[in-house]
Amino acid sequence: MPDMKDKLRGGIESAADKANEWTHEAGHQARAAAKKLEEPKAGGMVEAVKGGVQDAAAGASELAGKVTETAKEWASSVGDAAVHAKDKAHEAVSAAAEKAGDMGQELTTFIRRYPMQSLLVGFAAGFLTAQLVRRS
């Protein structure tokens, strides 16, 4: 089963690939428009428009590449942070479970060492709890 990091990275990469495809498609359409303008009808004006369209297409293609790379870097960073947070949470839970186990061992040792005192403390705690519940 893929983990959260892989899912996140896949989603961002998919979005980046879509943006890249759209930009390349816009570039192809701009190049096609520029080829139509190649006919020597308006001379210098056609050349200027054609150059501008080709520059825009090249810039869009370059921008798509940068967007793709940035999205992949962000996906990696976010995925690494998620894995780090998961590891820290796992460590905290493990430490808490270990502490609880230690406390249980200490309580058991105390009860075995002082059985009568432990029994009296238990009765007192029960009595106080009953009094608090009855008054509420």
CNS distance restraints for C-alpha pairs under 8 A (distance, minus, plus):
assign (resid   2 and name CA) (resid   6 and name CA) 6.02 0.50 0.50
assign (resid   2 and name CA) (resid   7 and name CA) 6.69 0.50 0.50
assign (resid   3 and name CA) (resid   7 and name CA) 6.45 0.50 0.50
assign (resid   4 and name CA) (resid   8 and name CA) 6.04 0.50 0.50
assign (resid   4 and name CA) (resid  79 and name CA) 7.29 0.50 0.50
assign (resid   4 and name CA) (resid  82 and name CA) 7.59 0.50 0.50
assign (resid   5 and name CA) (resid   9 and name CA) 6.02 0.50 0.50
assign (resid   5 and name CA) (resid  75 and name CA) 7.98 0.50 0.50
assign (resid   5 and name CA) (resid  76 and name CA) 7.86 0.50 0.50
assign (resid   5 and name CA) (resid  78 and name CA) 7.57 0.50 0.50
assign (resid   5 and name CA) (resid  79 and name CA) 4.21 0.50 0.50
assign (resid   5 and name CA) (resid  80 and name CA) 7.07 0.50 0.50
assign (resid   5 and name CA) (resid  82 and name CA) 6.72 0.50 0.50
assign (resid   5 and name CA) (resid  83 and name CA) 6.93 0.50 0.50
assign (resid   6 and name CA) (resid  10 and name CA) 5.96 0.50 0.50
assign (resid   6 and name CA) (resid  79 and name CA) 7.32 0.50 0.50
assign (resid   7 and name CA) (resid  11 and name CA) 6.21 0.50 0.50
assign (resid   8 and name CA) (resid  12 and name CA) 6.28 0.50 0.50
assign (resid   8 and name CA) (resid  75 and name CA) 6.44 0.50 0.50
assign (resid   8 and name CA) (resid  78 and name CA) 7.96 0.50 0.50
assign (resid   8 and name CA) (resid  79 and name CA) 6.72 0.50 0.50
assign (resid   9 and name CA) (resid  13 and name CA) 5.99 0.50 0.50
assign (resid   9 and name CA) (resid  72 and name CA) 7.08 0.50 0.50
assign (resid   9 and name CA) (resid  75 and name CA) 4.71 0.50 0.50
assign (resid   9 and name CA) (resid  76 and name CA) 6.48 0.50 0.50
assign (resid   9 and name CA) (resid  79 and name CA) 6.80 0.50 0.50
assign (resid  10 and name CA) (resid  14 and name CA) 5.97 0.50 0.50
assign (resid  11 and name CA) (resid  15 and name CA) 6.27 0.50 0.50
assign (resid  12 and name CA) (resid  16 and name CA) 6.10 0.50 0.50
assign (resid  12 and name CA) (resid  71 and name CA) 6.08 0.50 0.50
assign (resid  12 and name CA) (resid  72 and name CA) 6.77 0.50 0.50
assign (resid  12 and name CA) (resid  75 and name CA) 6.12 0.50 0.50
assign (resid  13 and name CA) (resid  17 and name CA) 6.00 0.50 0.50
assign (resid  13 and name CA) (resid  68 and name CA) 7.20 0.50 0.50
assign (resid  13 and name CA) (resid  71 and name CA) 6.58 0.50 0.50
assign (resid  13 and name CA) (resid  72 and name CA) 5.91 0.50 0.50
assign (resid  13 and name CA) (resid  75 and name CA) 7.60 0.50 0.50
assign (resid  14 and name CA) (resid  18 and name CA) 6.21 0.50 0.50
assign (resid  15 and name CA) (resid  19 and name CA) 6.26 0.50 0.50
assign (resid  16 and name CA) (resid  20 and name CA) 6.10 0.50 0.50
assign (resid  16 and name CA) (resid  64 and name CA) 7.99 0.50 0.50
assign (resid  16 and name CA) (resid  67 and name CA) 6.47 0.50 0.50
assign (resid  16 and name CA) (resid  68 and name CA) 4.68 0.50 0.50
assign (resid  16 and name CA) (resid  71 and name CA) 6.12 0.50 0.50
assign (resid  16 and name CA) (resid  72 and name CA) 7.71 0.50 0.50
assign (resid  17 and name CA) (resid  21 and name CA) 6.11 0.50 0.50
assign (resid  17 and name CA) (resid  68 and name CA) 6.51 0.50 0.50
assign (resid  18 and name CA) (resid  22 and name CA) 6.17 0.50 0.50
assign (resid  19 and name CA) (resid  23 and name CA) 6.14 0.50 0.50
assign (resid  19 and name CA) (resid  64 and name CA) 6.45 0.50 0.50
assign (resid  19 and name CA) (resid  67 and name CA) 7.71 0.50 0.50
assign (resid  19 and name CA) (resid  68 and name CA) 7.67 0.50 0.50
assign (resid  20 and name CA) (resid  24 and name CA) 6.13 0.50 0.50
assign (resid  20 and name CA) (resid  61 and name CA) 7.49 0.50 0.50
assign (resid  20 and name CA) (resid  64 and name CA) 4.68 0.50 0.50
assign (resid  20 and name CA) (resid  65 and name CA) 6.63 0.50 0.50
assign (resid  20 and name CA) (resid  67 and name CA) 7.64 0.50 0.50
assign (resid  20 and name CA) (resid  68 and name CA) 6.74 0.50 0.50
assign (resid  21 and name CA) (resid  25 and name CA) 6.06 0.50 0.50
assign (resid  22 and name CA) (resid  26 and name CA) 6.16 0.50 0.50
assign (resid  23 and name CA) (resid  27 and name CA) 6.15 0.50 0.50
assign (resid  23 and name CA) (resid  60 and name CA) 5.78 0.50 0.50
assign (resid  23 and name CA) (resid  61 and name CA) 5.86 0.50 0.50
assign (resid  23 and name CA) (resid  64 and name CA) 5.97 0.50 0.50
assign (resid  24 and name CA) (resid  28 and name CA) 6.17 0.50 0.50
assign (resid  24 and name CA) (resid  57 and name CA) 7.94 0.50 0.50
assign (resid  24 and name CA) (resid  60 and name CA) 7.41 0.50 0.50
assign (resid  24 and name CA) (resid  61 and name CA) 5.75 0.50 0.50
assign (resid  24 and name CA) (resid  64 and name CA) 7.69 0.50 0.50
assign (resid  25 and name CA) (resid  29 and name CA) 6.20 0.50 0.50
assign (resid  26 and name CA) (resid  30 and name CA) 6.08 0.50 0.50
assign (resid  26 and name CA) (resid  57 and name CA) 6.99 0.50 0.50
assign (resid  26 and name CA) (resid  60 and name CA) 7.81 0.50 0.50
assign (resid  27 and name CA) (resid  31 and name CA) 6.12 0.50 0.50
assign (resid  27 and name CA) (resid  54 and name CA) 7.92 0.50 0.50
assign (resid  27 and name CA) (resid  56 and name CA) 7.65 0.50 0.50
assign (resid  27 and name CA) (resid  57 and name CA) 4.22 0.50 0.50
assign (resid  27 and name CA) (resid  58 and name CA) 6.97 0.50 0.50
assign (resid  27 and name CA) (resid  60 and name CA) 6.72 0.50 0.50
assign (resid  27 and name CA) (resid  61 and name CA) 6.68 0.50 0.50
assign (resid  28 and name CA) (resid  32 and name CA) 6.11 0.50 0.50
assign (resid  28 and name CA) (resid  57 and name CA) 7.49 0.50 0.50
assign (resid  29 and name CA) (resid  33 and name CA) 6.17 0.50 0.50
assign (resid  30 and name CA) (resid  34 and name CA) 6.10 0.50 0.50
assign (resid  30 and name CA) (resid  53 and name CA) 5.87 0.50 0.50
assign (resid  30 and name CA) (resid  54 and name CA) 6.77 0.50 0.50
assign (resid  30 and name CA) (resid  56 and name CA) 7.91 0.50 0.50
assign (resid  30 and name CA) (resid  57 and name CA) 6.10 0.50 0.50
assign (resid  31 and name CA) (resid  35 and name CA) 6.17 0.50 0.50
assign (resid  31 and name CA) (resid  53 and name CA) 7.08 0.50 0.50
assign (resid  31 and name CA) (resid  54 and name CA) 6.18 0.50 0.50
assign (resid  31 and name CA) (resid  57 and name CA) 7.09 0.50 0.50
assign (resid  32 and name CA) (resid  36 and name CA) 6.41 0.50 0.50
assign (resid  33 and name CA) (resid  37 and name CA) 6.38 0.50 0.50
assign (resid  33 and name CA) (resid  53 and name CA) 7.97 0.50 0.50
assign (resid  34 and name CA) (resid  38 and name CA) 6.44 0.50 0.50
assign (resid  34 and name CA) (resid  49 and name CA) 7.69 0.50 0.50
assign (resid  34 and name CA) (resid  50 and name CA) 4.86 0.50 0.50
assign (resid  34 and name CA) (resid  51 and name CA) 7.93 0.50 0.50
assign (resid  34 and name CA) (resid  53 and name CA) 6.41 0.50 0.50
assign (resid  34 and name CA) (resid  54 and name CA) 7.00 0.50 0.50
assign (resid  35 and name CA) (resid  39 and name CA) 7.84 0.50 0.50
assign (resid  35 and name CA) (resid  50 and name CA) 7.79 0.50 0.50
assign (resid  37 and name CA) (resid  46 and name CA) 5.95 0.50 0.50
assign (resid  37 and name CA) (resid  47 and name CA) 7.82 0.50 0.50
assign (resid  37 and name CA) (resid  50 and name CA) 6.50 0.50 0.50
assign (resid  38 and name CA) (resid  46 and name CA) 6.93 0.50 0.50
assign (resid  38 and name CA) (resid  47 and name CA) 7.35 0.50 0.50
assign (resid  38 and name CA) (resid  50 and name CA) 7.41 0.50 0.50
assign (resid  40 and name CA) (resid  46 and name CA) 7.57 0.50 0.50
assign (resid  41 and name CA) (resid  46 and name CA) 7.58 0.50 0.50
assign (resid  42 and name CA) (resid  46 and name CA) 5.59 0.50 0.50
assign (resid  43 and name CA) (resid  47 and name CA) 6.64 0.50 0.50
assign (resid  44 and name CA) (resid  48 and name CA) 6.23 0.50 0.50
assign (resid  45 and name CA) (resid  49 and name CA) 6.26 0.50 0.50
assign (resid  46 and name CA) (resid  50 and name CA) 5.92 0.50 0.50
assign (resid  47 and name CA) (resid  51 and name CA) 6.04 0.50 0.50
assign (resid  48 and name CA) (resid  52 and name CA) 6.20 0.50 0.50
assign (resid  49 and name CA) (resid  53 and name CA) 6.13 0.50 0.50
assign (resid  50 and name CA) (resid  54 and name CA) 6.14 0.50 0.50
assign (resid  51 and name CA) (resid  55 and name CA) 6.07 0.50 0.50
assign (resid  52 and name CA) (resid  56 and name CA) 6.11 0.50 0.50
assign (resid  53 and name CA) (resid  57 and name CA) 6.15 0.50 0.50
assign (resid  54 and name CA) (resid  58 and name CA) 6.16 0.50 0.50
assign (resid  55 and name CA) (resid  59 and name CA) 6.04 0.50 0.50
assign (resid  56 and name CA) (resid  60 and name CA) 6.01 0.50 0.50
assign (resid  57 and name CA) (resid  61 and name CA) 6.16 0.50 0.50
assign (resid  58 and name CA) (resid  62 and name CA) 6.20 0.50 0.50
assign (resid  59 and name CA) (resid  63 and name CA) 6.01 0.50 0.50
assign (resid  60 and name CA) (resid  64 and name CA) 6.12 0.50 0.50
assign (resid  61 and name CA) (resid  65 and name CA) 6.46 0.50 0.50
assign (resid  62 and name CA) (resid  66 and name CA) 6.39 0.50 0.50
assign (resid  63 and name CA) (resid  67 and name CA) 6.08 0.50 0.50
assign (resid  64 and name CA) (resid  68 and name CA) 6.12 0.50 0.50
assign (resid  65 and name CA) (resid  69 and name CA) 6.28 0.50 0.50
assign (resid  66 and name CA) (resid  70 and name CA) 6.04 0.50 0.50
assign (resid  67 and name CA) (resid  71 and name CA) 5.99 0.50 0.50
assign (resid  68 and name CA) (resid  72 and name CA) 6.20 0.50 0.50
assign (resid  69 and name CA) (resid  73 and name CA) 6.19 0.50 0.50
assign (resid  70 and name CA) (resid  74 and name CA) 6.14 0.50 0.50
assign (resid  71 and name CA) (resid  75 and name CA) 6.08 0.50 0.50
assign (resid  72 and name CA) (resid  76 and name CA) 6.19 0.50 0.50
assign (resid  73 and name CA) (resid  77 and name CA) 6.20 0.50 0.50
assign (resid  74 and name CA) (resid  78 and name CA) 6.00 0.50 0.50
assign (resid  75 and name CA) (resid  79 and name CA) 5.85 0.50 0.50
assign (resid  76 and name CA) (resid  80 and name CA) 6.00 0.50 0.50
assign (resid  77 and name CA) (resid  81 and name CA) 6.16 0.50 0.50
assign (resid  78 and name CA) (resid  82 and name CA) 6.14 0.50 0.50
assign (resid  79 and name CA) (resid  83 and name CA) 6.23 0.50 0.50
assign (resid  80 and name CA) (resid  84 and name CA) 6.09 0.50 0.50
assign (resid  81 and name CA) (resid  85 and name CA) 6.09 0.50 0.50
assign (resid  82 and name CA) (resid  86 and name CA) 6.13 0.50 0.50
assign (resid  83 and name CA) (resid  87 and name CA) 6.14 0.50 0.50
assign (resid  84 and name CA) (resid  88 and name CA) 6.19 0.50 0.50
assign (resid  85 and name CA) (resid  89 and name CA) 6.12 0.50 0.50
assign (resid  86 and name CA) (resid  90 and name CA) 6.14 0.50 0.50
assign (resid  87 and name CA) (resid  91 and name CA) 6.18 0.50 0.50
assign (resid  88 and name CA) (resid  92 and name CA) 6.19 0.50 0.50
assign (resid  89 and name CA) (resid  93 and name CA) 6.20 0.50 0.50
assign (resid  90 and name CA) (resid  94 and name CA) 6.11 0.50 0.50
assign (resid  91 and name CA) (resid  95 and name CA) 6.10 0.50 0.50
assign (resid  92 and name CA) (resid  96 and name CA) 6.14 0.50 0.50
assign (resid  93 and name CA) (resid  97 and name CA) 6.10 0.50 0.50
assign (resid  94 and name CA) (resid  98 and name CA) 6.13 0.50 0.50
assign (resid  95 and name CA) (resid  99 and name CA) 6.16 0.50 0.50
assign (resid  96 and name CA) (resid 100 and name CA) 6.14 0.50 0.50
assign (resid  97 and name CA) (resid 101 and name CA) 6.17 0.50 0.50
assign (resid  98 and name CA) (resid 102 and name CA) 6.20 0.50 0.50
assign (resid  99 and name CA) (resid 103 and name CA) 6.13 0.50 0.50
assign (resid 100 and name CA) (resid 104 and name CA) 6.15 0.50 0.50
assign (resid 101 and name CA) (resid 105 and name CA) 6.28 0.50 0.50
assign (resid 102 and name CA) (resid 106 and name CA) 6.22 0.50 0.50
assign (resid 103 and name CA) (resid 107 and name CA) 6.07 0.50 0.50
assign (resid 104 and name CA) (resid 108 and name CA) 6.13 0.50 0.50
assign (resid 105 and name CA) (resid 109 and name CA) 6.19 0.50 0.50
assign (resid 106 and name CA) (resid 110 and name CA) 6.13 0.50 0.50
assign (resid 107 and name CA) (resid 111 and name CA) 6.13 0.50 0.50
assign (resid 108 and name CA) (resid 112 and name CA) 6.20 0.50 0.50
assign (resid 109 and name CA) (resid 113 and name CA) 6.15 0.50 0.50
assign (resid 110 and name CA) (resid 114 and name CA) 6.04 0.50 0.50
assign (resid 110 and name CA) (resid 115 and name CA) 7.98 0.50 0.50
assign (resid 110 and name CA) (resid 118 and name CA) 8.00 0.50 0.50
assign (resid 111 and name CA) (resid 115 and name CA) 5.11 0.50 0.50
assign (resid 111 and name CA) (resid 118 and name CA) 5.72 0.50 0.50
assign (resid 114 and name CA) (resid 118 and name CA) 6.08 0.50 0.50
assign (resid 115 and name CA) (resid 119 and name CA) 6.15 0.50 0.50
assign (resid 116 and name CA) (resid 120 and name CA) 6.26 0.50 0.50
assign (resid 117 and name CA) (resid 121 and name CA) 6.16 0.50 0.50
assign (resid 118 and name CA) (resid 122 and name CA) 6.11 0.50 0.50
assign (resid 119 and name CA) (resid 123 and name CA) 6.28 0.50 0.50
assign (resid 120 and name CA) (resid 124 and name CA) 6.13 0.50 0.50
assign (resid 121 and name CA) (resid 125 and name CA) 6.07 0.50 0.50
assign (resid 122 and name CA) (resid 126 and name CA) 6.16 0.50 0.50
assign (resid 123 and name CA) (resid 127 and name CA) 6.07 0.50 0.50
assign (resid 124 and name CA) (resid 128 and name CA) 6.15 0.50 0.50
assign (resid 125 and name CA) (resid 129 and name CA) 6.10 0.50 0.50
assign (resid 126 and name CA) (resid 130 and name CA) 6.13 0.50 0.50
assign (resid 127 and name CA) (resid 131 and name CA) 6.26 0.50 0.50
assign (resid 128 and name CA) (resid 132 and name CA) 6.24 0.50 0.50
assign (resid 129 and name CA) (resid 133 and name CA) 6.15 0.50 0.50
assign (resid 130 and name CA) (resid 134 and name CA) 5.99 0.50 0.50
assign (resid 131 and name CA) (resid 135 and name CA) 6.29 0.50 0.50
assign (resid 132 and name CA) (resid 136 and name CA) 6.38 0.50 0.50
